[in-house]
Amino acid sequence: MKILGIGNAIVDVICKVDDNFINQNNLTKSTMKLFFDKNEFKNLLKNLKIEKTVSGGSVANSIVGISQLGNKVGFIGKISDDNFGSKYEDGLKKENVDYFYSKKKEELPTGTCLILVTPDSERTMCTFLGTAGKINENDLNPDIIKKSEIIFLEGYLWDEGEPQKAFNKAINYANKVAMSLSDLFCVDRHKPQFLELVKNKLDITFANEQEMTSLIEAKNFNEVVNFSKKMNKLIVVTRGEKGAIAIKGDKVFECGANRNLRIVDLTGAGDLFAAGFLYGQINKLSIQQSLEKGTEMSTKVIQQIGARL
């Protein structure tokens, strides 16, 4: 198998809202908020019109993108044997993704992410992880990990306790490890652990400029570049309108963003960028070509609703 994704199995529920809705519900635009109370989450959803429901999760979105480009891929993520769980499984199978998890009735329901899209195309996410956040080392088959060229992990999955053990098990058996830092809140919550991962465990790190700057507490982007050069790993940073940059040792590769796009929804921009970049890496494209493929994929997805092409 080319790439195995390990991440939160989340059903994405996409809704359009105005800025007032974001403010009234004390949400911070363009970030992800975790909900731990199922009823509080349901109350948020009850008055909204659902535009679309998709089998999501950050790494799952990337894995589907790589599958659509014609590569053999798989995914591991924890679901419950419920309505959303069945929809999730079916959604991945339709995209030719091998799903390496046997669902059973869990105490918590299948995870859900409410994606609120404001008129400026920014997305604000409200996530009830449900059973997705309870993944543990027993949910991972070492043989499947060993047979994959690259495993791709997400920062959203990393948490103290059982998920952390699952994460470490995956890294220990992997041939090559890529990871997305996922979200600024994730970075701020787990800064020392993420820094340790970037420095010592990961072969490829994906982050946006804000996440990377926060991770190393940089004063400017030059500090991010200098830090990345010292790592001698492959560090890939997306910069919005400034494009994207990849750093490997002393070499810096850049790709500009496409201009004059009709941006509809930024959901999945980072996920599909990672899909394009990883596709490049497993198909022996250069780092520059991989950056360009990532940019091509993210450009396509932001001109439509949802995180899938």
C-alpha positions in Angstrom: 0.0 0.0 0.0 1.2 3.5 -0.8 -0.2 5.4 2.1 -2.1 4.5 5.3 -3.9 7.3 7.0 -4.6 7.1 10.7 -6.9 9.7 12.1 -10.3 10.7 13.5 -13.2 9.2 11.7 -15.6 12.1 11.6 -18.8 12.7 9.7 -18.6 16.3 8.3 -21.9 18.2 8.5 -21.6 21.4 6.4 -23.8 24.4 7.1 -23.8 28.0 5.9 -24.0 30.7 8.6 -23.4 34.4 9.0 -20.9 36.1 11.3 -23.5 36.8 13.9 -24.0 33.0 14.4 -20.3 32.7 15.1 -20.3 35.6 17.6 -23.5 34.6 19.4 -22.2 31.1 20.0 -18.8 32.4 21.3 -16.9 30.7 18.5 -13.6 31.9 17.1 -13.7 32.1 13.4 -11.4 29.8 11.3 -10.6 27.6 14.3 -11.8 24.2 15.6 -13.6 24.0 18.9 -14.0 20.6 20.7 -17.3 19.9 22.3 -17.5 17.4 25.1 -21.2 17.7 25.9 -23.3 15.8 23.4 -26.4 17.9 24.2 -24.6 21.2 23.8 -23.4 20.0 20.4 -27.0 18.9 19.4 -28.4 22.3 20.4 -25.9 24.1 18.1 -26.9 21.9 15.2 -30.7 21.9 15.6 -31.5 25.3 14.0 -29.1 24.9 11.1 -29.8 23.9 7.5 -27.5 21.1 6.5 -25.9 21.6 3.1 -24.0 18.4 2.8 -22.9 15.3 4.9 -19.6 13.7 4.1 -17.3 11.0 5.6 -14.6 13.3 6.8 -11.8 13.8 9.2 -8.7 15.7 8.1 -6.4 12.7 7.2 -9.4 10.8 5.7 -10.0 13.7 3.4 -6.3 13.6 2.3 -6.4 9.8 1.8 -9.5 10.1 -0.4 -7.7 12.8 -2.4 -4.8 10.4 -3.0 -7.2 7.6 -3.9 -8.8 9.9 -6.5 -5.4 10.4 -8.1 -5.2 6.7 -8.6 -3.0 5.4 -5.7 -3.7 2.4 -3.4 -4.5 3.8 0.0 -6.0 2.8 3.4 -7.4 4.3 6.5 -7.8 3.5 10.2 -10.2 5.4 12.3 -12.6 4.4 15.1 -16.4 4.5 14.5 -19.4 3.0 16.3 -21.9 0.6 14.8 -24.6 3.3 14.3 -26.2 5.2 11.5 -23.3 7.7 11.0 -20.8 4.9 11.4 -22.4 2.9 8.5 -22.5 6.1 6.4 -18.8 6.7 7.2 -17.7 3.2 6.2 -19.8 3.3 2.9 -18.4 6.8 2.1 -14.8 5.5 2.2 -15.5 2.3 0.3 -17.1 4.4 -2.5 -13.8 6.3 -2.8 -11.8 3.0 -3.1 -10.2 3.5 0.3 -9.4 0.2 2.2 -10.9 0.7 5.6 -9.0 -1.3 8.2 -11.4 -1.1 11.1 -14.2 -3.4 12.2 -17.0 -1.4 13.8 -18.9 -2.5 16.9 -21.4 -0.9 19.2 -19.5 1.6 21.3 -20.5 3.6 24.4 -20.1 6.9 22.4 -21.5 7.6 19.0 -19.5 8.1 15.7 -17.8 11.4 15.7 -19.3 14.5 14.0 -17.8 17.8 12.9 -20.1 20.7 12.2 -18.4 22.9 9.6 -19.8 26.4 9.6 -19.1 28.3 6.4 -19.3 32.1 6.6 -19.9 34.5 3.6 -16.1 35.1 3.4 -15.6 31.4 2.7 -13.8 30.8 6.1 -14.8 27.7 7.9 -15.2 27.4 11.7 -15.4 23.8 13.0 -17.3 22.4 16.0 -16.3 18.9 16.7 -17.9 16.2 18.9 -15.3 13.5 18.7 -17.5 10.7 20.1 -15.8 7.3 19.8 -13.2 8.7 17.2 -11.3 10.2 20.1 -11.1 6.8 21.9 -8.8 5.1 19.4 -6.2 2.9 21.1 -3.2 0.8 20.2 -5.4 -2.4 19.9 -7.2 -0.7 17.0 -4.0 -0.7 14.9 -2.7 -3.7 13.0 1.1 -3.6 12.9 1.3 -5.7 9.7 -0.8 -3.1 7.8 1.4 -0.3 9.0 4.6 -2.2 8.0 3.2 -2.8 4.5 2.6 0.9 3.9 5.2 3.1 2.3 4.1 6.1 4.4 1.7 6.5 7.3 0.0 9.9 7.6 -1.2 11.1 11.0 -3.1 14.1 12.2 -2.5 16.4 15.2 -6.2 16.3 15.9 -5.8 12.6 16.9 -3.0 13.2 19.4 -4.2 13.3 22.9 -3.1 12.1 26.3 -3.7 8.4 27.2 -5.0 5.8 24.7 -4.7 7.9 21.5 -1.1 8.9 22.3 -0.3 5.2 22.8 -1.9 4.4 19.4 0.1 7.3 17.8 3.4 6.0 19.2 2.7 2.4 18.1 2.0 3.6 14.6 5.3 5.6 14.5 7.3 2.6 15.9 6.1 0.2 13.1 6.1 2.8 10.2 8.6 2.9 7.3 8.1 6.6 6.9 5.9 9.1 9.0 4.1 12.2 7.8 1.9 14.3 10.1 -0.2 17.4 9.9 -0.1 19.7 12.9 -3.9 20.2 12.1 -4.9 23.3 14.0 -3.4 26.2 16.1 -5.4 25.1 19.1 -3.8 21.6 18.8 -0.4 23.1 18.6 -1.0 25.3 21.6 -2.4 22.4 23.7 0.5 20.0 22.9 3.4 22.3 22.1 6.3 20.4 23.8 5.0 17.0 22.5 4.5 18.3 18.9 8.0 19.9 18.9 9.5 16.6 20.0 7.6 14.8 17.2 8.8 17.3 14.6 12.4 17.2 15.7 12.8 13.4 16.3 9.9 11.3 14.9 8.5 12.7 11.7 9.9 12.5 8.2 7.4 15.0 6.7 5.6 17.7 8.7 2.7 19.7 7.3 1.6 23.0 8.9 0.3 26.4 8.1 2.3 29.5 8.8 0.4 30.3 12.0 0.8 26.8 13.4 4.5 26.6 12.7 5.2 30.1 14.0 3.4 29.2 17.3 5.1 25.8 17.6 8.6 27.3 17.7 7.4 30.7 19.1 9.0 32.5 16.1 8.9 36.3 15.8 8.8 36.1 12.0 8.7 33.7 9.2 12.5 33.8 8.7 12.8 32.1 12.0 10.5 29.3 10.8 12.7 28.8 7.7 15.9 28.8 9.8 14.5 26.3 12.3 13.3 24.0 9.4 16.8 24.1 7.8 18.4 22.9 11.0 15.9 19.9 11.2 17.1 18.3 8.0 13.6 16.8 7.6 11.0 17.7 5.0 8.9 20.6 6.5 6.0 21.9 4.3 4.3 25.1 5.3 1.2 26.6 3.6 0.9 30.4 3.7 -2.5 31.2 2.2 -2.2 33.9 -0.4 1.6 33.7 -0.2 1.5 30.2 -1.5 3.5 27.3 0.0 7.0 26.5 0.9 8.9 23.3 1.5 12.3 23.1 3.3 14.7 20.1 3.3 18.1 20.8 4.7 19.5 24.0 3.2 17.1 23.8 0.2 14.0 25.9 0.1 11.3 25.3 -2.5 8.4 27.7 -3.1 5.1 27.7 -5.0 2.9 30.7 -5.4 -0.9 30.7 -4.9 -3.2 30.9 -7.8 -4.8 34.3 -8.3 -8.3 35.4 -9.2 -10.1 32.3 -7.9 -13.8 32.2 -7.1 -13.3 30.9 -3.5 -16.4 29.2 -2.2 -15.3 27.3 0.9 -11.8 26.9 2.4 -12.8 23.5 4.0 -10.3 20.9 3.1 -7.7 23.3 1.6 -4.9 21.9 3.8 -6.1 18.3 3.6 -6.1 18.3 -0.3 -2.8 20.2 -0.3 -1.3 17.4 1.7 -2.9 14.8 -0.6 -1.3 16.4 -3.7 2.1 16.7 -2.0 2.1 13.1 -0.7 0.9 11.9 -4.1 4.0 13.6 -5.5 6.3 12.0 -3.0 5.0 8.4 -3.5 5.2 8.8 -7.3 8.8 10.0 -7.2 8.1 13.6 -8.2 10.5 16.3 -7.0 9.8 18.4 -4.0 9.0 21.3 -6.3 6.6 19.2 -8.4 5.0 17.9 -5.2 4.4 21.5 -4.0 2.8 22.3 -7.3 0.6 19.2 -7.1 -0.5 20.2 -3.6 -1.3 23.7 -4.7 -3.3 22.3 -7.7 -5.4 20.1 -5.4 -6.1 22.8 -2.8 -7.0 25.3 -5.6 -9.6 22.9 -6.9 -11.3 22.1 -3.5 -11.7 25.8 -2.4 -13.8 26.5 -5.5 -16.5 24.2 -4.3 -18.5 23.3 -1.1 -16.9 20.6 1.1 -13.5 18.9 1.5 -13.8 16.4 -1.3 -13.3 16.7 -5.1 
